[in-house]
């Protein structure tokens, strides 16, 4: 039986004071073997976020089937109002956990990050600078990678084929690239040519690196309005990231970019001294107002096919690719190795 009238019926939600959401999916099933240091790594990740993010940031953590000690830690953060949202679920997979964090919200930006990322000072400001200066930016990664220049970026390459704004420039922070390679146990991940040059798009004094990775990236929130797929069959990998995180960007005619400098470090699953050293150097960020209004960018079906299918196939031919790389500034040797 129901008596009376629910006072919330037909009442509009208040406008949120937050404009930037950060989603952190967490899967730590135990604290043994591979996961021995994972809770400490998670604490480093979140603490670095709390210090370096402005007060208009909305923190969403999705516990994707973690163990009791992790649940207690996350519950404490929610109880103390350090995070704004905590979702508990069984292990449904990384992308499905991310989707749970995206729905039911409305922000200008959403940052999706792995739980082993260490955030550095000014990462948000650097991210906003890319969005401000490149109206077609759909996603911005704060760890640039030269090897991402032709990963679902063919619309950028096609649209700027003959423009001097698209060219190879010196890598801003080669040490960060080497450190990332070491963090994934692959010191040879980048060749010498990658440590020297990366493909950038230039607007006046601002540069952005072409391409974006997945382990930490900030998206225009509106790209998630019309997802073709709301569920992934994979717990990790497969086509889940491509289908849910990448295709909405290029279907809308937007670009996948990275900051020129490095603003996030990959920690992996083992605690090392350099992590606490960086955290001790972090500073609180005061309120930051983002007053830029996104333009409504659209892409036709023909335009999508021409840039991302036809041109992509043409570009992936070895001779065409090398010719392009040389035209944009690489030496003949580097165009072969790149």
Rosetta blueprint (number, residue, H / E / L):
1 X L
2 X L
3 X L
4 X L
5 X L
6 X L
7 X L
8 X L
9 X L
10 X L
11 X L
12 X L
13 X L
14 X L
15 X L
16 X L
17 X L
18 X L
19 X L
20 X E
21 X E
22 X E
23 X E
24 X E
25 X E
26 X E
27 X L
28 X L
29 X L
30 X L
31 X L
32 X L
33 X H
34 X H
35 X H
36 X L
37 X L
38 X H
39 X H
40 X H
41 X H
42 X H
43 X H
44 X H
45 X H
46 X H
47 X H
48 X H
49 X H
50 X H
51 X H
52 X H
53 X L
54 X L
55 X L
56 X L
57 X E
58 X E
59 X E
60 X E
61 X E
62 X E
63 X E
64 X E
65 X L
66 X L
67 X L
68 X H
69 X H
70 X H
71 X H
72 X H
73 X H
74 X H
75 X H
76 X H
77 X H
78 X H
79 X H
80 X L
81 X L
82 X L
83 X L
84 X L
85 X E
86 X E
87 X E
88 X E
89 X E
90 X L
91 X L
92 X L
93 X L
94 X H
95 X H
96 X H
97 X H
98 X H
99 X H
100 X H
101 X H
102 X H
103 X L
104 X L
105 X L
106 X L
107 X L
108 X L
109 X E
110 X E
111 X E
112 X E
113 X E
114 X L
115 X L
116 X L
117 X E
118 X E
119 X E
120 X L
121 X L
122 X L
123 X H
124 X H
125 X H
126 X H
127 X H
128 X H
129 X H
130 X H
131 X H
132 X H
133 X H
134 X L
135 X L
136 X L
137 X E
138 X E
139 X E
140 X E
141 X E
142 X L
143 X L
144 X L
145 X L
146 X H
147 X H
148 X H
149 X L
150 X L
151 X L
152 X L
153 X L
154 X H
155 X H
156 X H
157 X H
158 X H
159 X H
160 X L
161 X L
162 X L
163 X L
164 X L
165 X L
166 X E
167 X E
168 X E
169 X E
170 X E
171 X L
172 X L
173 X L
174 X H
175 X H
176 X H
177 X H
178 X H
179 X H
180 X H
181 X H
182 X H
183 X H
184 X L
185 X L
186 X L
187 X L
188 X L
189 X L
190 X L
191 X L
192 X H
193 X H
194 X H
195 X H
196 X H
197 X E
198 X E
199 X E
200 X E
201 X E
202 X E
203 X E
204 X L
205 X L
206 X E
207 X E
208 X E
209 X E
210 X E
211 X L
212 X L
213 X L
214 X L
215 X L
216 X E
217 X E
218 X E
219 X E
220 X E
221 X H
222 X H
223 X H
224 X H
225 X L
226 X L
227 X L
228 X L
229 X L
230 X L
231 X L
232 X L
233 X L
234 X L
235 X L
236 X L
237 X L
238 X L
239 X L
240 X H
241 X H
242 X H
243 X H
244 X H
245 X H
246 X H
247 X H
248 X H
249 X H
250 X H
251 X H
252 X L
253 X L
254 X L
255 X E
256 X E
257 X E
258 X E
259 X E
260 X L
261 X L
262 X L
263 X L
264 X E
265 X E
266 X E
267 X L
268 X L
269 X L
270 X L
271 X L
272 X L
273 X H
274 X H
275 X H
276 X H
277 X H
278 X H
279 X H
280 X H
281 X L
282 X L
283 X L
284 X L
285 X L
286 X L
287 X L
288 X L
289 X L
290 X L
291 X L
292 X L
293 X L
294 X L
295 X L
296 X L
297 X L
298 X L
299 X L
300 X L
301 X H
302 X H
303 X H
304 X H
305 X H
306 X H
307 X H
308 X H
309 X H
310 X H
311 X H
312 X H
313 X H
314 X H
315 X H
316 X L
317 X L
318 X H
319 X H
320 X H
321 X H
322 X H
323 X H
324 X H
325 X H
326 X H
327 X H
328 X L
329 X L
330 X L
331 X L
332 X H
333 X H
334 X H
335 X H
336 X H
337 X H
338 X L
